[in-house]
Amino acid sequence: MPFALDPRQSSFLHNLSRIQERSERAQRTLASGLRMATASDDPDRIGVLLQSRAELASAEQTKSNLNRVRTEVDAAEYAVQNGIKVVERVRVLAAQASSGTHSAATKRMIASEVEALHRQLVGIANTAIDGRYIFAGSADQAPPYTVDLNTATGATIYAGGNATRQIRDASGVRFSIGRTGQELFDNPTAASNAFRVVKSVRDALLANDDVALQSGLADLGTALDHLNEQLGYYGTAQNSIAGAVSFADKKILSLTAEIAETEGADLAQTILEMQDANTHRQAALQAKAQEDRRTVFDFIR
């Protein structure tokens, strides 16, 4: 016939098993330093913990993205600064050539330098970082311009995309961090179009046309004002990124502390719990050992 435990024996073994589980759980907690090593350790708070971990992972990824685009924005600012230097050099050369002391041959020599500066400006508009053409908008896998001195601007039509780069901060807000080549160097407003203005100065020098050269000089000032304005935009973008990184750092710190508080163990309390479990186990075993083991047969001998 099947063997059945005495109810008291079964209850004793069940209670002893529960005490052992408490002791083992306390030992795991001390070893890991975590109060919530598994979902079963605190089912009511596991949802909060998982949500905090997801938010932490998102904040860390956002910070990584921000640091990556910070490099791009810094490169863009540097490129615009170089563009300004190019246009300023062209203005110096144009002013020298318009002084009335230069011959047509000398102006042609100056035109050669201006043409080289124009090519340099187009190269700046084709700046690439990690394989991305940063002034090509959403179509950033190919250079937005090629030099073509047969056009009014001295370059091909803009081949980039109209949408510009945006980045999300740790609160989910998106902000712009880029400009297209059209906005910077190839502006629809003729006097603000650095390509067109530099090309017009080159053409005026080649043609020995002093009237056109004076007009080009005036437009160079307008183009420089426009580029300096765009440089200010990149300064603002850098500040926005720095602020977003700082916000991400604070959120990461807060979430890390929250997670530590949620899943971290109170070591002093855990030690007491383990000692208490061990004490209960020893007491149970001692009590069991002292039980009266005599049967009815012992009384009728």
C-alpha contacts under 8 A as a table, 3 or more apart, distances in Angstrom:
res1	aa1	res2	aa2	distance
5	L	9	Q	6.21
5	L	10	S	5.97
6	D	9	Q	5.07
6	D	10	S	6.20
7	P	10	S	5.01
7	P	11	S	6.10
8	R	11	S	5.10
8	R	12	F	6.11
9	Q	12	F	5.06
9	Q	13	L	6.26
10	S	13	L	5.24
10	S	14	H	6.16
11	S	14	H	5.07
11	S	15	N	6.16
12	F	15	N	5.26
12	F	16	L	6.05
13	L	16	L	5.00
13	L	17	S	6.08
14	H	17	S	5.13
14	H	18	R	6.40
15	N	18	R	5.08
15	N	19	I	6.29
16	L	19	I	5.10
16	L	20	Q	6.17
16	L	281	R	6.52
16	L	284	A	7.35
17	S	20	Q	5.00
17	S	21	E	6.20
18	R	21	E	5.07
18	R	22	R	6.35
19	I	22	R	5.15
19	I	23	S	6.34
19	I	277	A	5.61
19	I	278	N	7.70
19	I	280	H	7.05
19	I	281	R	6.26
20	Q	23	S	5.08
20	Q	24	E	6.13
20	Q	277	A	7.20
20	Q	281	R	7.44
21	E	24	E	5.10
21	E	25	R	5.97
22	R	25	R	5.17
22	R	26	A	6.18
22	R	273	E	7.64
22	R	274	M	7.08
22	R	277	A	6.22
23	S	26	A	5.16
23	S	27	Q	6.23
23	S	273	E	7.41
23	S	274	M	4.99
23	S	275	Q	7.94
23	S	277	A	5.42
23	S	278	N	6.71
24	E	27	Q	4.98
24	E	28	R	6.20
24	E	274	M	7.97
25	R	28	R	5.12
25	R	29	T	6.16
26	A	29	T	5.02
26	A	30	L	6.22
26	A	270	T	5.68
26	A	271	I	7.16
26	A	273	E	6.57
26	A	274	M	5.39
27	Q	30	L	5.15
27	Q	31	A	6.19
27	Q	274	M	7.01
28	R	31	A	5.06
28	R	32	S	6.08
29	T	32	S	5.29
29	T	33	G	5.34
29	T	34	L	5.35
29	T	35	R	5.68
29	T	37	A	7.58
29	T	265	A	6.62
29	T	270	T	7.20
30	L	33	G	5.25
30	L	34	L	7.51
30	L	265	A	7.68
30	L	267	L	6.58
30	L	270	T	6.95
30	L	271	I	7.64
32	S	37	A	7.78
33	G	264	G	6.17
33	G	265	A	5.46
33	G	267	L	7.41
34	L	37	A	5.71
34	L	263	E	5.51
34	L	264	G	4.50
34	L	265	A	4.88
35	R	41	D	7.22
35	R	263	E	5.09
35	R	264	G	5.14
35	R	265	A	4.35
35	R	266	D	7.60
36	M	39	A	6.77
36	M	40	S	7.97
36	M	41	D	5.29
36	M	42	D	6.33
36	M	46	I	7.95
36	M	262	T	7.91
36	M	263	E	4.86
36	M	264	G	7.15
36	M	265	A	7.90
37	A	41	D	6.76
37	A	263	E	7.57
38	T	41	D	5.54
38	T	42	D	7.88
39	A	42	D	6.09
39	A	43	P	5.58
39	A	46	I	5.91
40	S	43	P	5.40
42	D	45	R	5.74
42	D	46	I	6.31
43	P	46	I	5.34
43	P	47	G	7.77
44	D	47	G	7.12
45	R	48	V	5.28
45	R	49	L	6.35
45	R	262	T	7.75
46	I	49	L	5.00
46	I	50	L	6.12
47	G	50	L	5.21
47	G	51	Q	6.17
48	V	51	Q	5.19
48	V	52	S	6.21
49	L	52	S	5.15
49	L	53	R	6.20
49	L	259	I	6.36
49	L	262	T	6.60
49	L	263	E	7.35
50	L	53	R	5.09
50	L	54	A	6.18
51	Q	54	A	5.11
51	Q	55	E	6.24
52	S	55	E	5.10
52	S	56	L	6.10
52	S	255	L	6.35
52	S	258	E	7.55
52	S	259	I	6.50
53	R	56	L	4.99
53	R	57	A	6.19
53	R	255	L	7.74
53	R	259	I	7.17
54	A	57	A	5.18
54	A	58	S	6.24
55	E	58	S	5.04
55	E	59	A	6.12
55	E	255	L	7.59
56	L	59	A	5.09
56	L	60	E	6.14
56	L	251	K	7.82
56	L	252	I	5.91
56	L	255	L	5.99
56	L	256	T	7.22
57	A	60	E	5.17
57	A	61	Q	6.18
58	S	61	Q	5.13
58	S	62	T	6.10
58	S	170	A	7.72
59	A	62	T	5.02
59	A	63	K	6.20
59	A	170	A	5.51
59	A	248	A	5.92
59	A	251	K	6.99
59	A	252	I	6.23
60	E	63	K	5.13
60	E	64	S	6.28
60	E	248	A	7.38
60	E	252	I	6.83
61	Q	64	S	5.01
61	Q	65	N	6.19
62	T	65	N	5.04
62	T	66	L	6.11
62	T	168	R	7.05
62	T	169	D	6.42
62	T	170	A	6.03
62	T	248	A	7.33
63	K	66	L	5.02
63	K	67	N	6.19
63	K	169	D	7.91
63	K	170	A	7.56
63	K	244	A	7.98
63	K	245	V	5.78
63	K	248	A	5.96
63	K	249	D	7.57
64	S	67	N	5.24
64	S	68	R	6.27
65	N	68	R	5.07
65	N	69	V	6.32
65	N	167	I	7.81
66	L	69	V	5.28
66	L	70	R	5.97
66	L	167	I	7.19
66	L	169	D	7.69
66	L	241	I	6.47
66	L	244	A	7.56
66	L	245	V	6.57
67	N	70	R	4.97
67	N	71	T	6.78
67	N	245	V	7.55
68	R	71	T	5.63
68	R	72	E	7.00
69	V	72	E	4.82
69	V	73	V	6.12
69	V	167	I	7.99
70	R	73	V	5.10
70	R	74	D	6.07
70	R	238	Q	6.95
70	R	241	I	6.68
71	T	74	D	5.17
71	T	75	A	6.19
72	E	75	A	5.08
72	E	76	A	6.16
72	E	129	I	6.63
72	E	134	I	7.31
73	V	76	A	4.93
73	V	77	E	6.14
73	V	177	I	6.74
73	V	178	G	7.13
73	V	234	Y	6.84
73	V	237	A	7.35
73	V	238	Q	6.75
74	D	77	E	5.15
74	D	78	Y	6.22
74	D	238	Q	7.35
75	A	78	Y	5.07
75	A	79	A	6.12
75	A	129	I	7.83
76	A	79	A	4.99
76	A	80	V	6.23
76	A	127	T	7.93
76	A	134	I	7.11
76	A	178	G	7.93
76	A	234	Y	7.51
77	E	80	V	5.19
77	E	81	Q	6.22
77	E	231	L	6.27
77	E	234	Y	5.73
77	E	235	G	7.45
78	Y	81	Q	5.04
78	Y	82	N	6.28
79	A	82	N	5.06
79	A	83	G	6.16
79	A	124	I	6.01
79	A	125	A	7.87
79	A	127	T	7.37
80	V	83	G	4.82
80	V	84	I	6.22
80	V	124	I	7.81
80	V	227	L	7.03
80	V	230	Q	7.77
80	V	231	L	6.28
81	Q	84	I	5.11
81	Q	85	K	6.38
81	Q	231	L	7.08
82	N	85	K	4.97
82	N	86	V	6.25
82	N	124	I	7.64
83	G	86	V	5.07
83	G	87	V	6.34
83	G	121	L	5.97
83	G	124	I	6.74
83	G	227	L	7.80
84	I	87	V	5.20
84	I	88	E	6.04
84	I	224	L	6.37
84	I	227	L	6.43
84	I	228	N	7.30
85	K	88	E	5.01
85	K	89	R	6.13
86	V	89	R	5.17
86	V	90	V	6.34
86	V	117	L	6.20
86	V	118	H	8.00
86	V	120	Q	7.71
86	V	121	L	6.78
87	V	90	V	4.99
87	V	91	R	6.24
87	V	194	A	7.36
87	V	198	V	7.21
87	V	220	L	7.01
87	V	223	A	7.95
87	V	224	L	6.82
88	E	91	R	5.02
88	E	92	V	6.36
88	E	220	L	7.98
88	E	224	L	7.41
89	R	92	V	5.08
89	R	93	L	6.30
90	V	93	L	5.09
90	V	94	A	6.01
90	V	114	V	6.11
90	V	117	L	7.36
90	V	198	V	6.97
91	R	94	A	5.00
91	R	95	A	6.04
91	R	217	L	6.30
91	R	220	L	6.33
91	R	221	G	7.93
92	V	95	A	5.18
92	V	96	Q	6.26
93	L	96	Q	5.12
93	L	97	A	6.16
93	L	110	I	6.93
93	L	114	V	7.75
94	A	97	A	5.08
94	A	98	S	6.13
94	A	201	V	6.98
94	A	213	L	6.98
94	A	217	L	6.47
95	A	98	S	5.19
95	A	99	S	6.55
95	A	217	L	7.09
96	Q	99	S	5.51
97	A	100	G	6.95
97	A	101	T	7.57
97	A	102	H	6.06
97	A	107	K	6.28
97	A	110	I	7.58
97	A	205	L	7.75
98	S	101	T	7.86
98	S	102	H	7.77
98	S	210	D	6.50
98	S	213	L	6.89
98	S	214	Q	7.13
99	S	102	H	7.24
102	H	105	A	7.98
102	H	106	T	5.82
102	H	107	K	6.49
103	S	106	T	5.16
103	S	107	K	6.26
104	A	107	K	5.03
104	A	108	R	6.26
104	A	205	L	7.82
104	A	206	L	7.72
104	A	208	N	5.68
105	A	108	R	5.11
105	A	109	M	6.50
106	T	109	M	5.07
106	T	110	I	6.33
107	K	110	I	4.93
107	K	111	A	6.00
107	K	205	L	5.26
107	K	206	L	6.59
107	K	208	N	6.83
108	R	111	A	4.80
108	R	112	S	6.39
108	R	205	L	5.99
108	R	206	L	5.10
108	R	208	N	7.98
109	M	112	S	5.20
109	M	113	E	6.84
110	I	113	E	5.23
110	I	114	V	6.30
110	I	205	L	7.28
111	A	114	V	4.92
111	A	115	E	6.02
111	A	201	V	7.76
111	A	202	R	4.89
111	A	203	D	7.46
111	A	205	L	5.49
111	A	206	L	6.05
112	S	115	E	5.06
112	S	116	A	6.33
112	S	202	R	7.63
113	E	116	A	5.05
113	E	117	L	6.23
114	V	117	L	4.93
114	V	118	H	6.13
114	V	198	V	7.20
114	V	199	K	7.99
114	V	201	V	7.64
114	V	202	R	5.74
115	E	118	H	4.92
115	E	119	R	6.34
115	E	199	K	7.26
115	E	202	R	6.16
116	A	119	R	5.12
116	A	120	Q	6.24
117	L	120	Q	4.88
117	L	121	L	6.16
118	H	121	L	5.00
118	H	122	V	6.39
118	H	154	G	7.78
118	H	195	F	6.89
118	H	198	V	6.23
118	H	199	K	6.76
119	R	122	V	5.14
119	R	123	G	6.19
119	R	147	V	6.54
120	Q	123	G	4.93
120	Q	124	I	6.26
121	L	124	I	5.03
121	L	125	A	6.42
121	L	195	F	7.40
122	V	125	A	5.02
122	V	126	N	6.47
122	V	145	Y	6.74
122	V	146	T	7.14
122	V	147	V	6.68
122	V	155	A	7.35
122	V	195	F	7.50
123	G	126	N	5.01
123	G	127	T	6.62
124	I	127	T	5.23
125	A	135	F	6.28
125	A	144	P	7.53
125	A	145	Y	7.29
125	A	181	G	5.91
125	A	185	F	7.11
126	N	133	Y	6.11
126	N	134	I	7.58
126	N	135	F	6.76
126	N	136	A	7.79
126	N	143	P	5.34
126	N	144	P	6.26
126	N	145	Y	6.61
127	T	133	Y	5.71
127	T	134	I	6.26
127	T	135	F	7.08
128	A	131	G	5.81
128	A	132	R	5.07
128	A	133	Y	4.14
128	A	134	I	5.74
129	I	132	R	5.21
129	I	133	Y	6.51
129	I	134	I	6.80
131	G	141	Q	6.92
132	R	140	D	5.25
132	R	141	Q	5.64
132	R	142	A	7.78
133	Y	136	A	5.48
133	Y	137	G	7.97
133	Y	140	D	4.77
133	Y	141	Q	6.28
133	Y	142	A	6.59
133	Y	143	P	6.06
133	Y	144	P	7.60
134	I	137	G	6.85
134	I	140	D	6.56
134	I	178	G	7.56
134	I	180	T	7.75
135	F	140	D	7.53
135	F	144	P	7.37
135	F	160	G	7.72
135	F	178	G	7.43
135	F	179	R	6.17
135	F	180	T	4.49
135	F	181	G	4.86
136	A	139	A	5.67
136	A	140	D	4.87
136	A	142	A	7.70
136	A	143	P	6.90
136	A	144	P	5.38
136	A	159	A	7.37
136	A	160	G	4.24
136	A	161	G	5.93
136	A	180	T	5.57
136	A	181	G	6.26
137	G	140	D	5.93
137	G	160	G	5.73
137	G	161	G	4.63
137	G	162	N	5.71
137	G	163	A	5.37
137	G	164	T	4.59
137	G	165	R	6.63
137	G	178	G	7.79
137	G	179	R	7.10
137	G	180	T	5.29
137	G	181	G	7.94
138	S	160	G	6.86
138	S	161	G	4.60
138	S	162	N	6.51
138	S	163	A	5.23
138	S	164	T	5.97
138	S	165	R	7.11
139	A	142	A	7.03
139	A	159	A	7.85
139	A	160	G	4.93
139	A	161	G	4.63
140	D	143	P	7.26
140	D	144	P	7.91
140	D	160	G	6.63
140	D	161	G	7.50
142	A	160	G	7.72
143	P	146	T	7.60
143	P	159	A	7.43
143	P	160	G	7.51
144	P	158	Y	5.45
144	P	159	A	4.53
144	P	160	G	4.90
144	P	181	G	7.33
145	Y	155	A	6.27
145	Y	156	T	5.65
145	Y	157	I	6.87
145	Y	158	Y	5.83
145	Y	159	A	6.47
146	T	155	A	5.53
146	T	156	T	5.43
147	V	154	G	5.95
147	V	155	A	4.33
147	V	156	T	6.35
148	D	151	T	6.03
148	D	154	G	4.90
148	D	155	A	4.43
148	D	156	T	5.77
149	L	152	A	7.54
149	L	153	T	7.46
149	L	154	G	4.08
149	L	155	A	6.41
149	L	199	K	7.82
150	N	154	G	6.31
151	T	154	G	5.00
151	T	155	A	6.33
151	T	156	T	7.22
152	A	155	A	7.81
152	A	196	R	6.00
152	A	199	K	7.22
152	A	200	S	7.69
153	T	156	T	7.86
153	T	186	D	7.84
153	T	193	N	7.96
153	T	195	F	5.02
153	T	196	R	3.81
153	T	197	V	7.46
153	T	199	K	6.00
153	T	200	S	7.89
154	G	195	F	6.50
154	G	196	R	6.67
154	G	199	K	5.82
155	A	195	F	7.34
158	Y	181	G	7.43
158	Y	182	Q	6.80
158	Y	186	D	7.99
160	G	180	T	7.69
160	G	181	G	7.91
161	G	164	T	7.68
161	G	180	T	7.87
162	N	180	T	7.23
164	T	176	S	7.03
164	T	177	I	7.64
164	T	178	G	5.75
164	T	179	R	6.12
164	T	180	T	6.64
165	R	176	S	5.92
165	R	177	I	5.74
165	R	178	G	5.42
165	R	179	R	7.83
166	Q	174	R	6.25
166	Q	175	F	5.32
166	Q	176	S	4.26
166	Q	177	I	5.56
166	Q	178	G	7.37
167	I	174	R	5.34
167	I	175	F	5.65
167	I	176	S	6.52
167	I	177	I	6.98
168	R	171	S	7.81
168	R	172	G	5.59
168	R	173	V	5.41
168	R	174	R	4.17
168	R	175	F	6.55
169	D	172	G	5.39
169	D	173	V	5.52
169	D	174	R	6.33
169	D	244	A	5.48
169	D	245	V	7.74
169	D	248	A	7.34
170	A	173	V	7.47
170	A	244	A	6.96
170	A	247	F	6.86
170	A	248	A	5.32
170	A	251	K	7.60
176	S	237	A	7.48
177	I	234	Y	7.48
177	I	237	A	5.57
178	G	234	Y	7.60
179	R	183	E	6.16
179	R	184	L	6.79
180	T	183	E	5.24
180	T	184	L	6.39
181	G	184	L	5.05
181	G	185	F	5.58
181	G	186	D	6.14
182	Q	185	F	5.82
182	Q	186	D	4.27
182	Q	187	N	5.10
182	Q	188	P	7.41
183	E	186	D	6.33
183	E	187	N	5.26
184	L	187	N	6.35
184	L	193	N	7.99
184	L	226	H	7.82
184	L	227	L	6.51
184	L	230	Q	6.72
185	F	192	S	7.88
185	F	193	N	5.67
185	F	194	A	5.09
185	F	195	F	6.09
185	F	227	L	7.62
186	D	192	S	7.83
186	D	193	N	4.78
186	D	194	A	6.30
186	D	195	F	6.00
186	D	196	R	7.50
187	N	190	A	6.88
187	N	192	S	5.88
187	N	193	N	4.58
187	N	194	A	7.61
188	P	192	S	7.67
188	P	193	N	6.75
189	T	192	S	5.43
189	T	193	N	6.23
190	A	193	N	5.15
190	A	196	R	6.97
190	A	197	V	7.61
191	A	194	A	7.70
191	A	196	R	7.99
191	A	197	V	6.71
191	A	219	D	5.00
191	A	220	L	7.49
191	A	222	T	5.95
191	A	223	A	6.11
192	S	197	V	7.78
192	S	219	D	7.21
192	S	222	T	5.66
192	S	223	A	4.19
192	S	224	L	7.74
192	S	226	H	5.97
193	N	196	R	5.40
193	N	197	V	6.14
193	N	223	A	6.11
194	A	197	V	5.15
194	A	198	V	6.03
194	A	220	L	7.42
194	A	223	A	5.43
194	A	224	L	7.83
195	F	198	V	5.51
195	F	199	K	6.10
196	R	199	K	5.08
196	R	200	S	6.01
197	V	200	S	5.04
197	V	201	V	6.36
197	V	216	G	6.12
197	V	219	D	6.28
197	V	220	L	6.21
197	V	223	A	7.47
198	V	201	V	5.19
198	V	202	R	6.35
198	V	216	G	7.66
198	V	220	L	7.41
199	K	202	R	5.08
199	K	203	D	6.21
200	S	203	D	5.03
200	S	204	A	6.05
200	S	212	A	7.79
200	S	213	L	7.86
200	S	216	G	6.31
201	V	204	A	5.05
201	V	205	L	6.18
201	V	212	A	7.54
201	V	213	L	5.78
201	V	216	G	5.41
201	V	217	L	7.57
202	R	205	L	5.26
202	R	206	L	6.31
203	D	206	L	5.12
203	D	207	A	6.14
204	A	207	A	5.07
204	A	208	N	5.87
204	A	209	D	5.04
204	A	210	D	7.04
204	A	212	A	5.58
204	A	213	L	5.32
205	L	208	N	4.93
205	L	209	D	6.43
205	L	210	D	7.82
205	L	213	L	6.88
206	L	209	D	7.81
209	D	212	A	5.49
209	D	213	L	6.19
210	D	213	L	4.82
210	D	214	Q	6.17
211	V	214	Q	5.23
211	V	215	S	6.38
212	A	215	S	5.03
212	A	216	G	6.10
213	L	216	G	4.93
213	L	217	L	6.20
214	Q	217	L	5.03
214	Q	218	A	6.48
215	S	218	A	5.27
215	S	219	D	6.35
216	G	219	D	5.03
216	G	220	L	6.07
217	L	220	L	5.09
217	L	221	G	6.78
218	A	221	G	5.48
218	A	222	T	6.86
219	D	222	T	5.00
219	D	223	A	6.14
220	L	223	A	5.02
220	L	224	L	6.10
221	G	224	L	5.12
221	G	225	D	6.26
222	T	225	D	5.09
222	T	226	H	6.31
223	A	226	H	5.08
223	A	227	L	6.26
224	L	227	L	5.08
224	L	228	N	6.10
225	D	228	N	5.20
225	D	229	E	6.21
226	H	229	E	5.09
226	H	230	Q	6.40
227	L	230	Q	5.01
227	L	231	L	6.16
228	N	231	L	4.87
228	N	232	G	6.38
229	E	232	G	5.14
229	E	233	Y	6.64
230	Q	233	Y	4.92
230	Q	234	Y	6.64
231	L	234	Y	5.25
231	L	235	G	6.46
232	G	235	G	4.99
232	G	236	T	6.35
233	Y	236	T	5.14
233	Y	237	A	6.27
234	Y	237	A	4.81
234	Y	238	Q	6.11
235	G	238	Q	5.14
235	G	239	N	6.37
236	T	239	N	5.09
236	T	240	S	6.19
237	A	240	S	4.99
237	A	241	I	6.20
238	Q	241	I	5.16
238	Q	242	A	6.17
239	N	242	A	5.06
239	N	243	G	6.13
240	S	243	G	5.12
240	S	244	A	6.10
241	I	244	A	4.95
241	I	245	V	6.09
242	A	245	V	5.18
242	A	246	S	6.23
243	G	246	S	5.08
243	G	247	F	6.18
244	A	247	F	5.02
244	A	248	A	6.11
245	V	248	A	4.99
245	V	249	D	6.15
246	S	249	D	5.07
246	S	250	K	6.37
247	F	250	K	5.19
247	F	251	K	6.24
248	A	251	K	5.04
248	A	252	I	6.03
249	D	252	I	5.10
249	D	253	L	6.15
250	K	253	L	5.10
250	K	254	S	6.12
251	K	254	S	5.05
251	K	255	L	6.04
252	I	255	L	5.21
252	I	256	T	5.95
253	L	256	T	5.16
253	L	257	A	6.26
254	S	257	A	5.25
254	S	258	E	6.15
255	L	258	E	4.86
255	L	259	I	6.03
256	T	259	I	5.19
256	T	260	A	6.13
257	A	260	A	5.06
257	A	261	E	6.13
258	E	261	E	5.14
258	E	262	T	6.14
259	I	262	T	4.99
259	I	263	E	6.03
259	I	264	G	7.58
260	A	263	E	5.49
260	A	264	G	4.89
261	E	264	G	5.34
265	A	270	T	7.23
266	D	269	Q	5.36
266	D	270	T	6.05
267	L	270	T	4.90
267	L	271	I	6.12
268	A	271	I	5.26
268	A	272	L	6.42
269	Q	272	L	5.10
269	Q	273	E	6.12
270	T	273	E	4.89
270	T	274	M	6.21
271	I	274	M	5.14
271	I	275	Q	6.14
272	L	275	Q	5.04
272	L	276	D	5.92
273	E	276	D	5.04
273	E	277	A	6.15
274	M	277	A	5.08
274	M	278	N	6.17
275	Q	278	N	5.09
275	Q	279	T	6.08
276	D	279	T	5.05
276	D	280	H	6.20
277	A	280	H	5.13
277	A	281	R	6.13
278	N	281	R	5.04
278	N	282	Q	6.17
279	T	282	Q	5.22
279	T	283	A	6.12
280	H	283	A	5.04
280	H	284	A	6.02
281	R	284	A	5.11
281	R	285	L	6.17
282	Q	285	L	5.17
282	Q	286	Q	6.07
283	A	286	Q	5.12
283	A	287	A	6.02
284	A	287	A	5.09
284	A	288	K	6.08
285	L	288	K	5.03
285	L	289	A	6.13
286	Q	289	A	5.04
286	Q	290	Q	6.31
287	A	290	Q	5.21
287	A	291	E	6.39
288	K	291	E	5.33
294	R	297	F	7.94
294	R	298	D	6.06
295	T	298	D	5.50
295	T	299	F	7.40
296	V	299	F	5.39
296	V	300	I	6.86
297	F	300	I	5.37
297	F	301	R	6.48
298	D	301	R	5.83
